[in-house]
Amino acid sequence: MYTCLFTVLQTLSIKNYVIIDALTIDFGEGLNILTGETGAGKSIIIYALGLILGDRANTSIIRKNADSCELTAVFNIKNMSKIKKLLNSTGIPSDDDNLIFKREITADGKTKCFINGTFSTLRMLQTIGDELVDIHGQNEHQSLLKIENQREMLDNYGDVAELSLEIKSIFERFTTLKNQLNDLKNSEKDRLQKLDLYRYQLKEIESAKLSETDENDLEKEYTRLTNAEKLFNLSRDIYSLLYDSDGSAVENLGKAKKLIENLSMIDNSNNEESENISKILEETKTISDTFRAYKDNIEFNPDRLEEVINKIELIKNLKKKYAPNLKELLEYADYIRKQIFFFERADENIEKMEKELKNIGSKLKKLSLELSEKRMITAKKLSKEIERELSELGMAKSKFFIIVERETNFEGDYNFNSHGIDNIEFEISTNVGEELQPLKMVASGGEMSRMMLAIKTVLAKADKTPTLIFDEIDAGLSGPMGQIIGKKLKILSKNHQILSITHLPQLAAFSATHFYISKYVDDDKTITSVLKLDENKKIAEISRMLGGEKSTDTSLKHAKELVKQAK
């Protein structure tokens, strides 16, 4: 269930657009009504919103003598996780619950689009905008005209959305498994060739008996072996200087220690130095022992040197063939080991996959048929309810039908997709004798708006588009019908934010927020202005709509009565 408990379209700002110099409208939740003089710019405001949502534009919309027009809309996307995920996936910041659309159109025909201050594309405005707003009277923004949305609404209305999602998940697994199986069967020759290649490669790598530390250890050993004589001479000389020669460091430190001890017997102020030199002497002996052991352990082994050189060369060749470093070489060995395991068991895998595919296919068919049956039942019920709504809206001769047609191939088998086996489309005929046509083929205007109102009323809880805009919904209708439409819009506004332009006072009386659109001339320029009406001004405007430019006591009384009845 979708419930609009806050204002989704919060603010609309328009600058240098047709006869609009600059204006800002702060919309409210529930039913927003726009009224005013003919030609004041009511529909222009709706068209401006359409441009923000990605409609095509031309330079004729730019106000005379202006270089560009600028359009901005602020939306509240609280709890709209789908939109936030879409923003995040494209790198557009969405740190809070505000979403800001901005579009600039210049006199040279260039367009700039921004979302939350980040440069964006017209396509992105359209994609996100379609999730937020339906403008009825402008077909490009009507979500109900899209087949995928019609299917989703039918499923939501029939309470089979969860079943549809389950089928989607099963179909994705079915498709993945089927593709894997086909690849396995169609690549038997390639599989055998790869198996031979992988076996050869693995044997070559494993015969080297490698570990991740080998390369570094071998380089160190190579350096020691090639410099054995030099290392021996250096360590021998160090040991000699420290310990094993006349006048060695140990000998001289021992003499110095004896002298300090004699000195301390006369003056004990140097006792600390005596202790220090003793430590130095012991440390020097330790160091000399270390170099003696190092010297004695130096290996003069040409055979081992040759082994090390060959191992280093082998690693270089393996890296050149398979991987840039030893770590990735060992990882590649693990990979081909797994591939060999998989390929060697291909026949067994094919048998298992065929069995699993058959089981999944049976389940997919069973659930798809179950879903199809429920859709057909739901479609009949929904069609009748929409026809009833159309009748109440003055379209009693209209026929509404929802096609639920199972798709089959040339062999008569069902064509499965991620949504089952059904092709679904809403069709309507608005006059006696006319054939049913898809919704997208029905002419736009007031009739289209009323048709959409009927559908939206029935699907109110299944329709997730938060903001609905009805342009010309009362075109050619009388006052009593305006009251009926007003009641339905008010009911619909419990689940959606509604914007509606009207010429009928009976409809305007139902507004939660009422805007009066007017125009005036200033310095030879026509200016459009918008005023949000309080209760008294709303009654005055409805009175004007009832009785012409000058309100009378009768029209005021009637206006108050209409507002009272609408509450």
N, C-alpha and C positions, 0 to 999 in steps of 0.2 A: 504494500500500500504506500502511495506517495502522499504526503501531506505538506503543504506549504504553510509553515508557521511563521515566516518572516518575509521581509521584502527582498526579493531576488534582484530585480532591476531597481537599483536605488536612485541613480542619478543619470540624467541625459543632458549633455551640454552640446549646444549647436552654435557655430560661429560662421558667418558669411555664407549661409546656405539659402539659395533662392531669395525669398523676401525676408528671411530671418537674419537680422544683424548679429545679435548675440542673445541667447537665452539659456537658462538652466532650469530643469524640472526635477524636483525631488519626489519620486513616486512613493506611494504607500502600499501596505499589504492589502490583500483582498481585491475588491473591485474598484479600479480607477477609471473614471469617466472623463472624456474630453468633449466639451461642447463649445459653441461659439458661432460667430457669423460665417456665412458662406464665403469661402475664399480667404478666410483669415489665416489658414495654414495648418489646420488640424491634420489632414492627411500628409502634409509635407513633413510633419514631425515623425509620423510613422515611417515614411519613406527614408528619412534621415537615419532612423534606427536600423532600417534594412541595409543601408550603406555600411553602417558600423559592423553589421553582421556578415558583410562580404558581398553585397549586391554589386552588379556592374555599375560603373559611374562614367559620366562624361562631363566635360567642362561647362556645359550649360547650367549645371546646378550651382556654380559659384556665383555669389552675389555680385551684381554689377559694380565695377570699379575695384573689386577685391582681387588680390593675387592668388588666394587660396581659400578653401573652406576647411574647417577643423571640426571633427565630430568625436565626442567622447562619451562612453557609457561605463558606469560603475556597477558591478554586480556583487552580490553577497553569495559566496559559494560554500557557506558553512555546511558541513556534512556531505558535500558532493565529492566523494572520494574518486569517482571516475574521472572527473575533470581535473582534480589535483594530480592524479597519476599521469594524465595526458600532458599536463604542464611540465611535470618533473621529467617526463621522458624526452621532452624537447628542450630541456635546459632553461625553461622560463621560470623565474622565481615565483614561489607561491607560499610565502612565509606566513601570511595571515589569511583571513577569510574574504578579503577583497580581491576582485578581479577587474582590471581596468583595460578596456578596449579603447584604442585611439586610432583614428584614420585621418590622414591629411591628403587632400586632393588639390593639386596646383593647377594654375591656368594653362600650363603647357601639357596637361594630361597625365602627369606623373602622380602616383599614389604611394604613400608611406603608411605602413601598418605597424602598430605597436601593441604588445600585450604586457601589462605590468612594467611598462617602461622599456621593454626589450624589443628590438626590431623583429618583426615577424612577417609572415606571408598572408596574403589574402585567403589562401586555402585554409590556413590555421584558424583565422577568424571564422570562416564558414563552419569548420569542423566543430569547434567549441561552441559557436553560436547556436548551431542546430540542437545542441544538448540543453540550451538555456531558454530559447525563445521559439515559439510558433507564431508567425504573423499570418493570420487568415485573411486572404485577399491578395496575398503575394505568395504564389505557389512555391517559389524556391525555398521558402522558410517553413513549409508545412511538413512536419515529420510524418503525418499520417499518409502523405502521398508516397512515402518510401515503402517498398514491399517488405523490407526487413523489419520496419517498425510496425507494420500491420500484423505481421506474424507474431511479433513480441507482445503486442497488445492483446491479440486473440488468446495467446497462451496465458498471459497474466489474468485476463478476464475469466478464463476457464480454469484457473488455479492449476495449471499444468506446467508452470514455468520450471519447477524442480525436475519434472520428468524430462522436459526438453533439455535442460542442462546435463542430466545424466546421459541422455542420448548423445549429446555433443562430446562428452568425455569418452564414451565408448567408441564413437565414430573416429575420434582422433587416434585412439589406440588401434582400432581396426585398420585405419589407413597406414599408420606407421608400420605395423606388423606386415601388412600386405606388401608394402614397398620393400621392406627388408627381405621378405621371402622371394619376391620377384628378382631382386638384385642377386640373391644367393643362387637362384636357379639359372638366371641368364648369364651368370659369370663363372660357369663351371670350369671352362678352359683357363680363364684368367685366374681363378682360384688355385688350380693346380700349378700354374706357372709361379704364382706368388708363393705357394707353399714350398716349392723347390728353392726359390730364391731366399726365402726366410730361413729355411733350414741351413743353407750354405752360409748365410750371414751370421746366424747364431753360432754355428760351429766355429767360424773364424774368430768371433769375439770371445767366446767361452774358452777357446784354446789358449788365449793370451793370459788367462787367469788373472784378471784385473781387479783392483779395488780402487776406491776414490783417492786413496793416499799414495798409490803407486807412483804416479808421475812426479810428484814433489820429492818423494823419498829417493827415487832413481836419479833425479837430477843432482841431489845432494851427494849420493854415493859416487856418481860419475865424477863430480868435482874432486872428491877425496882421492879416488883411484888415480886420476890423471895428474894429481899434484902430490902423490905419496912421498916422493923423494924430497920435494921442497918442504912439505909439512914435517917430515922426519928431521931434517936439518934445523928447521926453525924451532921445533919443540926441544931438540937436543941442546941447542944454544941457550934457549930460555932456562932449561933445567941447570945447565952448567953455570950460567950467571947467577942463578938464584942459590945453588947449593953445591955443585960438584966441581968447582974450580978454586984455585988459590985466590983469596980475596973475594969470595962469593958474598952475596948479600947476607946469607945466613951467618957466615963467618964474621963479617964486619958488624952485623947487628948483635951477635953474641959478645964481641969485644966491647961495643958501646954499652950493652946492658951491664957488663961487669964494672965498667968505669962509673956508670950512674949509681950502681949499688955502693961503690966505694965512696962516692961523693955524698950519698945520703947518710952514710955512717957519721960524716962530719956535720952535714947540714940536712936535716930531714925535711926541709921544705920542698924537696924534689921527689918525695916518695911517689906521688901520683905519676910523674914521668917514668919512674922505674916500672910501675905497673903497666903503663901504656906501651913501653918498648917491649915488654915481655909478650904482650898481646900481638904486637906487630911481628915479633920473631916467630911466634907460633903460626900466625896466618901465612907468613912467608914460607915456612916449612910445608904447610898444607898445599899452598899453590905450587910449590916445586914438586911435591909428590904427584899432584894432578898432571903436570906436564910430563913427568917421568912415565906415568902410566899411559898417557896419550901417545908418547913416543914408542913405547913398547908394543902398543896395539895397532900401530899403523901397518896396513896390509899392502904388500907388494905382490899383486895377483893379476897378471895379464889375462888369464883365462876369465876371471870374474869381470874384469873391465870389458872384455869382448861381449860377455853375456848382457851386461848393463847397456852397452851401446846398442846391441841388437833389440833389447826390450824397448828402449826409448824410440828406436826407429819404427818398431812395430806399432807402438801407440800412436805415433805421428801419422802413419799410414791409415790406421783405423779411424782416427779423427778426420782425416782428409776425406775418407769414403763415407762416413756415417754421421758424424756430429762434430761441432766446433770445440768441445771440451770433453774431458773424461767423464764428468758427471752425466752429461747428456748422452754420451756413448753408452753408459751403463743403463740409463733410462730407456734408450732405444732397444737395447737387448731385452729388457723386460717387456717392452711393447711387442716385439716380434715373437717372443716366447708365448704371449697370450694369443697372438694371431695364429700361430701354429696350432695351439690348443684348439682354437675355434675352427680353423679350416679342417683339421684332422677329424673333427666331429660334425662336419657339415651335413652329412646324410642324416645323422641322428637329430641335428638341429632342425633340418627341413621337416622331418616327420613331426617333431614337437610343435614347430611353428604352424604347420598345416592343421594340426589338431586344435591348437589354441585359436587359430583364425576361424575355424569352423564353429567353435563354441561361441566366440565373440560375435560372429555373423548371425548366428541363431538368436542370440540375446538382442542384438541390434534390430533384427527383423521383428521380433516379438514386441519389443518396447515401441518401435516405430509404428507398428500397426495399432497398438494400444493408444498411442498418442494421436494417431490419425483419427481413430474412432471418436475420441474425446473432442478433438478439434471440430469434427463434423457436427456433433451434438451442440457444442458451444456456438458454432457459427450460425446455426438455425436460431438459437435463442437470442444471440446478440443481434442478428439481422432484424428480428421482430421488434426488439426493444428500440433499435435505432429508427425503424419505420414509425413506431409510436411517437418518438420524440419529434421526428420530421413532421408528422401530422399536427402535433401541437404547435409547431413553429410555422404553420401555414403552408406546408408542403405535403398535403394529404395524398396527392397523386404520385408521390415519389415511391419508388421501389428500391430496396437495398438488399444486396446479396453478397455473401462472402464465399468466394470460391475456395474449396479445399479439395485439391485434385492430386491424387497419387501419381507420382512420376515413374514411368517404366521405360525400359530400353527396348530395342528392336526385338529382343528375344522374349519380352514380356516379363522380365524380372524387374524388381523394384530398383530404382536408382536412389541409393542412400546418400545423404549428405549430413552435415553436422547438425541439422535441425529435423531430421527424420526423412520422410519420403514425400512430403506434401509441398505442392506449389499453392501458395495462399495469396489471394488478392481481393481487396474490397471493390465492389462495383455498385453503381447507382444509376437509376433512371429517374429524372426529375419531372417527366411529363408522360401522360398516357400515350401509349403507342411507340414510345422511344425504346430502343434496345438498351440493355444494361451496358454501362461503360466503366472502365477503371476510373477511380477518383481523379487521377491526374488529367483525364480527358474532359472533365466537367469545367465549364467556364468559370472564371473567377468573378469576384464581386460579392454583392449581398447574398445571393443564393448560395454561393460557395461558403460564405461565412456562416450562414444558418445551418447548412449541411454539416459543417465542421462542429458547430456548437452542439448539434444533436449527437454526433459521434462522441465528442469530448464529454458531454453530460453522462452518457452511458458508461464511458470508459474512464471516468474521472479518477478512480482509484488505481486504474491500471496504466494510466498515462503518466510518465515520469517527467515530461517537459514542464518545468516549474512556472514559466511565464507565458501566458497566452494573450495574443493581441487580435482583436476583431475590428477590422476596418469595413465600413459600409454594411454592418450587419443588419441594419434596419432599413436598407434602401427599398423604397416602394411599399413600405408597410404602414399600417394604421396604428393609432395609439393603443388600442387593446392588445395588439400583437407585441407592441413595445413592452407592455407590462409583463407579458408572458416571457419574453426574452430576458427582461430584467430579472425576473424570479430565477430563471435558469442560470443566468450569469452569477447571481448571488450565491446559489447553491454550489456552482462550479468553483467559486472563489474561496470556498472552504478548503479546497485541495490545491489551488493554484493562485498565483497573482494574475489578475486580469486587467488589461487595458482595452478600452472600447471607445470608439468615436460614435456619437449618436446625434440624431436630430430630433429624437422623440423624448419629450419630457417624462413620459411614463417609464422609460428605461433609465433615464438619468437619475430618477428619484432613488434608485437602488445603490447609488455609489457609496463606497466607504470613503473615497477621496475624489473630489470633483475639481477639475481644472477648466477655467474659462479662457478660450483662445480668442484674441482680438487683434486687429491691425489698425494702424493709424499712420498718417503722413506727417513726416517731420523733415523740414528743409528739402522738400521734393523727393524724399525717400519714404518708401512704404516699410513700416516696421511692424513685426509680429511680436506680441507679448503674451505671456502666460501668467494667470493668476490662480493660486490655490484658494478655493472658496471655503469660508467657514459656513456654519449651518444657515445663518440668515442670508448670506449672499448666495448660497446654493438655492434656497427657496426663491430668492429674487430672480435668479437665472432660469429656474424652471418656470416661474411665472412668465418671464419674457418669452420663453419657448412656447408657452401655451397661448399667449395673447398678443404676440408681436413685440415691437420695441418698447412700447409703453405698458407697464403692468397696471392692472386694475385690481380693485378689491376682490372681484370675482376670481381673477386669475391667481392672485396671491392665496386666496382661500383654497382654491383647487390645488395649488402647488403644495401647500402645507398638508393637505389631505393625502396627496400622492406620496410625499416623504414619510408621513405617518404610516401609511399602508405598507410601504416598502421595508419598514424596520421589523 
